[in-house]
C-alpha cells in the first residue's frame, strides 16, 4: 500500500495546522477521541451508556423506560454529526451538521425532546447550530429555490428557539422568507407547476407556516399554507387507496412497481402524516378547513395500519412489500409517530391503533445500532430502493425521537389541539443552553483579559438597546 499522503489528507493537515492548536490538530489526525474544535463541545462527542433497548411489542412501555433511549439516540446522533467537518455548502450533506432538510428533520425531533429531557446538551447543540447558520435559510440563488420546501425545514428550529426565548432576531430571516412566499402560495391563477409538487414537501413547509401563524397571531400564513396544501393533495392524494403518490410522475405507466402496481413510497407517506400532525398542532381549533386535514389524517391512518408487516415495520413500497422485503425505519418511524400522535390527540381510537404503535416501537428499537444511530434507514431519494441494516440518516433519528415522545405520552391523558404555547425559558436556562463565543486568541494574560472584560462592559453600557424603550419613560419636566 502506498504511504503517500492523499490530496484530501494534505488539505486537512494544512487546515488543522493553520487553524488549531498543535495538540488539537494532532488529536484529530491520530486515532482516538477527537479534541473539541470549531465550537464542538467535548461533552457532545460521548453519548451516555446504552440503556435497555428491548421493548415488548404487546405492551405500552413506561415513560421512564422510553426517555433514556431517546436521550441516548439523540446524543449518539449529535456525537456523530459533531465528528464530521462542517461543510460550507450544505445542499448534499448526509451526516454533518447542516441547514438542509436531512439534518433539519433531526432538529425537529431533538427540539421536542429538549422540552422534556434533563440533558441540556441537546438544546445547547441546537442553539449552536442555529447560531452557526445565523438563523438563516438556504436557497438565495434563485426565486424558485426561495420557495423550495426543503430549505424551509430548518425554520422549525428557529421557531422553537423563538417560542422558548422570545428573541426577535432568531425569527427575522424566517419571517422574511415566509413573507416572500405568501403571494406565490396565494396566487389567484392556477399554474401547471406546484410549489409543493412532491409529497415530502408537506412535512418540510406547511408546519412552519402554520406555526408562524400561531407565533405571530397572523392567520395569513395559515391561509396561504391551506391553499397550496390543497393544490398538492388534488394532484397526489389517491382517495381509493388512502395514500399519496410521491409526485405526478408516479401516475404514469413507466413509474409502476415491479408487480405492476402504483408505487406508494413509505417515507413519502410518512412525511405526509408527520407533517399533518405538526400542522394540526399549530392550526387554530376553529380554522374553517381543519376537518379537511383531520379527514385525510384518519383515512391515511386506517390504511397504514393495514400495511404494517409482521415484524412491526413497514416496507419501502407500501403497495408491494415483496419487492423490497428488507426492514426500513425512516418511513416506519414516521408511521409510529403519527399513529401514536393521533391516539394522544383524540383523532384515532386507542384500542384499534395502540397495538400497531407498541409493535412498531419495539421493532424500531431492534434497529438501533451499537453506535446508537438508527439503522435500516433508506438513503435519500424519491422512491423505494433496497436498504441495508447499517444504513443511517439523521432524518430517521428525527422520526425515531418524535415516535418515542408520543409513545411516552400514551401514558397520559388525551391532549387538546392546538398545542398550548411553550413556557418561556428563564435567564439561567437560556445562559446554560447558549454557547458563548470564545475570546479572540490575542486575549492572553491577566491584563489583556481584564481589558477585554472592560471592553465588553462598555459595549453593553454604551450601545443603544431597544429593550430600554419598554421601560417607563423618565419625567423630564
C-alpha distance (Angstrom), angle and dihedral (degrees) to the residues before:
residue distance angle dihedral
X1 . . .
X2 3.80 . .
X3 3.78 115.1 .
X4 3.79 93.5 -159.8
X5 3.79 111.4 123.6
X6 3.79 115.9 -110.7
X7 3.79 121.9 -122.2
X8 3.82 88.5 -109.6
X9 3.79 93.7 51.6
X10 3.80 91.3 47.9
X11 3.79 90.9 50.3
X12 3.80 90.8 49.0
X13 3.79 91.4 48.7
X14 3.81 91.8 51.9
X15 3.80 92.2 46.4
X16 3.77 93.4 49.7
X17 3.79 94.0 43.5
X18 3.79 93.0 51.8
X19 3.80 99.7 40.5
X20 3.82 106.2 32.6
X21 3.77 137.8 52.8
X22 3.80 112.5 -96.9
X23 3.78 93.9 -107.7
X24 3.82 92.0 53.0
X25 3.80 93.1 47.8
X26 3.80 91.2 49.4
X27 3.79 90.7 49.1
X28 3.79 92.6 55.1
X29 3.80 95.7 44.4
X30 3.81 94.6 49.0
X31 3.81 127.6 63.8
X32 3.76 116.8 -92.4
X33 3.80 136.6 57.5
X34 3.80 114.2 -19.5
X35 3.77 121.0 -124.1
X36 3.80 115.3 -117.9
X37 3.80 110.3 -92.5
X38 3.80 139.1 168.9
X39 3.78 94.4 16.0
X40 3.81 95.5 -44.9
X41 3.80 107.1 134.8
X42 3.79 120.9 -139.5
X43 3.81 93.4 -126.1
X44 3.81 90.5 60.2
X45 3.80 92.2 62.2
X46 3.80 98.0 63.0
X47 3.83 119.2 60.0
X48 3.80 118.7 -152.5
X49 3.78 122.0 -97.6
X50 3.78 113.8 -66.2
X51 3.81 110.8 -97.3
X52 3.79 126.3 -151.4
X53 3.80 108.5 -60.8
X54 3.79 99.2 -173.9
X55 3.79 117.5 102.9
X56 3.80 127.7 176.7
X57 3.81 110.1 -113.2
X58 3.81 92.3 -144.5
X59 3.80 100.2 46.5
X60 3.80 134.2 67.3
X61 3.82 108.5 -119.7
X62 3.78 121.5 -132.0
X63 3.79 119.6 -105.6
X64 3.80 88.8 -115.2
X65 3.80 90.3 60.2
X66 3.82 96.1 47.8
X67 3.81 102.3 44.4
X68 3.83 96.3 63.2
X69 3.81 89.1 53.8
X70 3.80 91.4 51.2
X71 3.80 91.7 48.6
X72 3.80 90.4 47.8
X73 3.81 96.5 48.2
X74 3.82 92.9 43.7
X75 3.81 91.2 49.8
X76 3.81 90.9 47.5
X77 3.80 90.6 52.6
X78 3.80 91.8 47.7
X79 3.81 90.2 49.5
X80 3.79 92.2 49.6
X81 3.81 93.8 47.4
X82 3.80 91.1 46.1
X83 3.79 92.9 55.6
X84 3.81 92.7 59.5
X85 3.81 119.7 82.6
X86 3.80 111.0 -107.1
X87 3.79 108.6 -112.5
X88 3.79 122.9 -137.3
X89 3.81 91.8 -139.8
X90 3.79 109.5 48.6
X91 3.80 104.1 -178.3
X92 3.81 98.6 103.1
X93 3.79 99.8 28.7
X94 3.79 112.9 135.9
X95 3.82 104.9 174.6
X96 3.82 109.4 12.8
X97 3.77 133.0 91.5
X98 3.78 99.1 -83.9
X99 3.80 145.0 156.7
X100 3.81 94.1 -127.8
X101 3.81 128.4 102.0
X102 3.81 93.2 -97.1
X103 3.79 91.7 66.1
X104 3.80 95.9 28.5
X105 3.80 91.5 63.7
X106 3.79 88.1 59.1
X107 3.80 90.1 48.5
X108 3.82 89.9 55.3
X109 3.79 91.7 58.0
X110 3.81 95.1 37.7
X111 3.81 92.5 50.7
X112 3.79 91.0 55.0
X113 3.78 91.1 46.3
X114 3.81 88.8 52.4
X115 3.81 88.4 63.1
X116 3.81 91.4 66.6
X117 3.81 105.9 20.6
X118 3.78 122.9 96.9
X119 3.82 89.3 -148.1
X120 3.80 102.5 101.9
X121 3.81 90.8 -174.1
X122 3.82 88.7 79.6
X123 3.80 93.5 61.0
X124 3.79 90.8 37.7
X125 3.82 90.3 55.5
X126 3.80 91.7 47.4
X127 3.79 91.9 49.1
X128 3.79 91.8 48.9
X129 3.81 89.5 50.9
X130 3.79 92.6 50.5
X131 3.80 90.1 47.4
X132 3.81 91.1 49.9
X133 3.80 91.1 56.8
X134 3.82 92.4 40.9
X135 3.81 89.2 -123.5
X136 3.81 87.8 -71.3
X137 3.79 135.1 134.2
X138 3.78 135.4 -130.6
X139 3.79 124.1 -114.0
X140 3.79 106.1 72.6
X141 3.81 95.7 134.8
X142 3.82 97.5 78.2
X143 3.79 138.9 12.3
X144 3.80 89.2 -121.7
X145 3.81 88.4 59.1
X146 3.79 91.5 47.7
X147 3.82 86.0 64.1
X148 3.81 95.4 45.3
X149 3.78 109.9 123.0
X150 3.81 92.5 -148.2
X151 3.79 90.4 64.8
X152 3.81 90.9 53.0
X153 3.79 95.8 57.1
X154 3.81 94.5 88.8
X155 3.79 88.0 56.9
X156 3.79 87.5 84.3
X157 3.81 89.7 65.9
X158 3.78 92.2 51.8
X159 3.80 90.7 47.4
X160 3.79 90.8 50.6
X161 3.80 92.3 52.8
X162 3.80 91.0 45.5
X163 3.81 92.0 49.2
X164 3.80 90.5 51.6
X165 3.80 98.3 41.7
X166 3.79 110.7 20.4
X167 3.81 93.1 -136.7
X168 3.80 104.0 156.1
X169 3.79 95.9 -155.5
X170 3.80 94.0 64.1
X171 3.80 91.5 63.9
X172 3.82 100.8 40.2
X173 3.85 99.5 89.3
X174 3.80 90.7 46.7
X175 3.80 91.3 48.2
X176 3.80 90.1 53.3
X177 3.81 91.9 50.4
X178 3.80 93.1 48.4
X179 3.78 92.1 47.9
X180 3.80 89.0 53.5
X181 3.81 89.5 52.2
X182 3.80 98.4 49.7
X183 3.83 100.1 81.0
X184 3.80 90.9 47.2
X185 3.80 93.1 49.8
X186 3.82 89.0 45.2
X187 3.82 95.2 47.0
X188 3.79 110.8 147.2
X189 3.79 95.5 -152.3
X190 3.79 114.0 72.3
X191 3.79 114.1 -128.1
X192 3.81 132.7 -156.6
X193 3.80 90.0 -123.9
X194 3.79 123.2 63.3
X195 3.78 128.9 -144.8
X196 3.81 89.9 -138.2
X197 3.79 97.9 34.9
X198 3.82 96.2 155.1
X199 3.79 124.7 57.9
X200 3.83 94.0 -125.9
X201 3.79 87.4 69.6
X202 3.80 90.1 70.0
X203 3.80 89.2 72.0
X204 3.79 95.9 43.7
X205 3.81 105.6 47.6
X206 3.84 116.6 15.9
X207 3.82 95.7 61.1
X208 3.81 89.8 52.5
X209 3.81 92.2 51.4
X210 3.80 92.7 45.7
X211 3.77 92.3 48.2
X212 3.79 91.9 47.9
X213 3.78 89.3 56.4
X214 3.79 88.3 53.9
X215 3.81 95.1 45.5
X216 3.81 94.6 47.5
X217 3.79 100.1 32.4
X218 3.82 88.6 -126.5
X219 3.83 111.6 128.8
X220 3.82 91.9 -165.8
X221 3.80 90.3 89.2
X222 3.80 92.2 53.0
X223 3.79 93.6 46.4
X224 3.80 92.0 49.7
X225 3.79 90.4 48.6
X226 3.80 90.0 51.4
X227 3.81 93.2 54.3
X228 3.79 95.7 53.5
X229 3.81 94.9 39.0
X230 3.79 89.5 57.7
X231 3.79 91.2 48.7
X232 3.80 90.0 54.0
X233 3.79 92.9 46.5
X234 3.81 91.1 50.2
X235 3.81 89.1 59.5
X236 3.81 103.2 35.2
X237 3.82 109.2 26.1
X238 3.82 113.4 96.7
X239 3.78 106.5 -159.6
X240 3.79 98.1 -165.4
X241 3.80 92.1 52.0
X242 3.84 95.1 37.4
X243 3.81 90.7 -137.2
X244 3.80 140.8 99.4
X245 3.77 127.5 -112.1
X246 3.77 111.9 -132.7
X247 3.83 92.0 -121.4
X248 3.80 138.6 -31.7
X249 3.80 93.9 -80.2
X250 3.78 87.8 73.3
X251 3.79 91.3 65.4
X252 3.79 93.5 72.9
X253 3.78 130.1 79.9
X254 3.79 94.6 -110.4
X255 3.81 91.2 64.9
X256 3.79 100.3 52.6
X257 3.78 122.1 123.1
X258 3.79 124.2 -101.8
X259 3.79 89.9 -91.7
X260 3.79 92.5 53.6
X261 3.80 95.0 -106.0
X262 3.83 128.0 122.2
X263 3.80 111.7 -88.4
X264 3.79 115.9 -115.6
X265 3.76 106.0 -173.3
X266 3.80 113.9 -144.3
X267 3.79 97.8 -144.3
X268 3.78 91.7 43.2
X269 3.80 90.5 56.4
X270 3.78 89.6 41.1
X271 3.81 88.5 56.6
X272 3.80 89.4 53.5
X273 3.80 95.9 49.1
X274 3.80 92.8 44.0
X275 3.79 90.1 47.7
X276 3.79 91.4 49.6
X277 3.80 90.8 52.9
X278 3.81 92.4 50.9
X279 3.81 92.7 44.2
X280 3.80 92.9 50.3
X281 3.81 90.3 49.7
X282 3.80 88.6 64.4
X283 3.81 100.9 31.9
X284 3.79 113.6 105.0
X285 3.79 113.5 -110.0
X286 3.81 92.6 -122.6
X287 3.81 96.5 48.0
X288 3.79 104.5 136.3
X289 3.79 94.2 -134.6
X290 3.79 96.7 47.2
X291 3.82 95.5 106.9
X292 3.82 89.9 59.2
X293 3.80 89.7 63.2
X294 3.79 97.7 40.9
X295 3.81 88.7 47.9
X296 3.80 93.8 55.1
X297 3.80 90.8 43.3
X298 3.81 94.0 54.4
X299 3.82 92.7 43.7
X300 3.80 91.0 52.1
X301 3.80 91.3 46.9
X302 3.80 91.4 53.2
X303 3.80 90.5 53.2
X304 3.79 97.3 40.7
X305 3.78 93.4 53.6
X306 3.81 88.7 55.4
X307 3.81 90.9 54.9
X308 3.80 98.3 52.9
X309 3.81 110.7 121.8
X310 3.82 126.2 -130.4
X311 3.83 92.1 -99.5
X312 3.81 90.7 59.1
X313 3.81 97.4 -106.9
X314 3.78 133.3 95.4
X315 3.78 126.0 -119.8
X316 3.76 123.9 -116.7
X317 3.82 92.9 -112.0
X318 3.78 103.5 46.2
X319 3.79 91.8 -168.1
X320 3.81 95.6 51.2
X321 3.82 111.7 25.6
X322 3.81 92.2 170.4
X323 3.82 91.6 65.5
X324 3.82 90.9 62.0
X325 3.81 104.3 21.2
X326 3.81 97.0 165.6
X327 3.85 121.1 104.1
X328 3.81 116.4 -92.9
X329 3.81 124.0 -167.7
X330 3.80 108.0 -178.2
X331 3.79 93.9 69.0
X332 3.81 92.3 33.8
X333 3.80 92.0 52.6
X334 3.78 91.6 56.8
X335 3.80 91.8 47.5
X336 3.81 92.5 52.2
X337 3.80 88.6 47.4
X338 3.80 94.4 48.9
X339 3.79 95.9 45.1
X340 3.80 92.8 48.0
X341 3.80 90.4 44.9
X342 3.81 90.2 51.7
X343 3.81 91.2 53.4
X344 3.80 92.2 46.0
X345 3.81 91.9 52.1
X346 3.78 97.6 44.5
X347 3.81 97.2 -109.4
X348 3.81 96.6 110.1
X349 3.79 130.1 46.4
X350 3.78 109.7 -106.7
X351 3.78 96.6 -145.9
X352 3.80 92.1 51.1
X353 3.78 100.0 44.9
X354 3.82 107.0 28.2
X355 3.84 94.2 80.9
X356 3.82 90.1 57.0
X357 3.81 90.8 49.6
X358 3.81 97.0 50.2
X359 3.79 91.1 43.7
X360 3.80 90.9 49.4
X361 3.80 94.0 45.6
X362 3.81 92.1 52.0
X363 3.81 89.5 49.3
X364 3.80 94.1 50.2
X365 3.78 90.5 54.1
X366 3.79 91.8 53.7
X367 3.81 85.8 65.3
X368 3.78 98.4 53.0
X369 3.79 100.4 117.4
X370 3.81 124.8 -135.0
X371 3.82 88.9 -99.0
X372 3.82 90.9 56.1
X373 3.81 97.0 -108.8
X374 3.79 121.1 125.5
X375 3.78 109.1 -106.3
X376 3.81 132.8 -159.4
X377 3.81 89.4 50.7
X378 3.78 113.6 152.4
X379 3.78 111.9 -122.7
X380 3.80 122.1 -111.3
X381 3.78 114.9 -72.0
X382 3.77 143.9 100.6
X383 3.81 106.3 -90.4
X384 3.81 143.7 20.9
X385 3.80 116.4 -58.1
X386 3.81 132.9 163.3
X387 3.80 113.6 -75.1
X388 3.80 129.1 -155.5
X389 3.79 123.5 -141.6
X390 3.82 90.8 -117.9
X391 3.83 95.7 49.6
X392 3.81 110.3 119.0
X393 3.80 139.3 178.4
X394 3.82 134.8 174.1
X395 3.81 89.3 -121.4
X396 3.81 89.7 63.0
X397 3.80 89.6 52.0
X398 3.80 90.1 50.1
X399 3.80 90.5 52.7
X400 3.80 90.9 47.1
X401 3.81 91.8 52.9
X402 3.80 92.5 48.5
X403 3.80 90.1 48.9
X404 3.79 93.2 49.3
X405 3.79 93.6 48.8
X406 3.80 90.7 54.4
X407 3.81 91.5 45.5
X408 3.82 87.6 54.8
X409 3.79 91.0 50.7
X410 3.80 91.8 53.5
X411 3.81 84.4 79.9
X412 3.80 89.4 66.8
X413 3.81 139.2 57.0
X414 3.79 127.1 -68.3
X415 3.80 110.9 -79.3
X416 3.78 126.9 -132.4
X417 3.80 124.8 -120.5
X418 2.95 131.8 -97.4
X419 3.79 101.4 39.9
X420 3.78 116.6 -110.0
X421 3.82 115.8 -108.4
X422 3.79 114.3 -89.2
X423 3.77 118.2 -103.3
X424 3.79 113.1 -109.1
X425 3.79 117.6 -106.6
X426 3.77 116.1 -115.3
X427 3.80 119.9 -119.5
X428 3.79 93.1 -100.5
X429 3.82 91.8 55.2
X430 3.79 92.2 46.8
X431 3.80 90.9 50.7
X432 3.81 92.9 47.2
X433 3.80 93.3 50.1
X434 3.82 99.7 41.1
X435 3.81 114.7 80.9
X436 3.79 110.8 -139.1
X437 3.82 124.0 -139.3
X438 3.76 112.7 -100.0
X439 3.78 118.6 -119.7
X440 3.82 116.8 -93.2
X441 3.80 113.0 -87.8
X442 3.80 88.7 -113.7
X443 3.81 89.9 68.6
X444 3.80 98.9 94.5
X445 3.78 128.7 147.6
X446 3.79 132.8 22.1
X447 3.81 95.4 -80.0
X448 3.80 93.3 52.6
X449 3.81 91.8 45.1
X450 3.81 89.9 52.4
X451 3.79 91.0 48.8
X452 3.81 90.1 49.3
X453 3.80 91.6 51.5
X454 3.81 90.6 51.0
X455 3.81 89.6 50.6
X456 3.80 91.7 51.7
X457 3.81 92.1 48.6
X458 3.78 89.9 50.5
X459 3.79 90.5 49.9
X460 3.78 90.9 54.3
X461 3.79 93.8 44.1
X462 3.80 100.7 43.9
X463 3.81 102.2 37.4
X464 3.80 117.3 98.0
X465 3.81 108.0 -109.7
X466 3.83 120.8 -162.7
X467 3.80 89.2 -156.7
X468 3.79 88.4 71.9
X469 3.83 88.9 64.1
X470 3.78 88.2 68.7
X471 3.79 90.4 62.9
X472 3.77 120.4 92.2
X473 3.82 110.0 -85.9
X474 3.77 118.1 -112.9
X475 3.82 119.0 -111.4
X476 3.80 104.2 -111.0
X477 3.80 96.4 -177.3
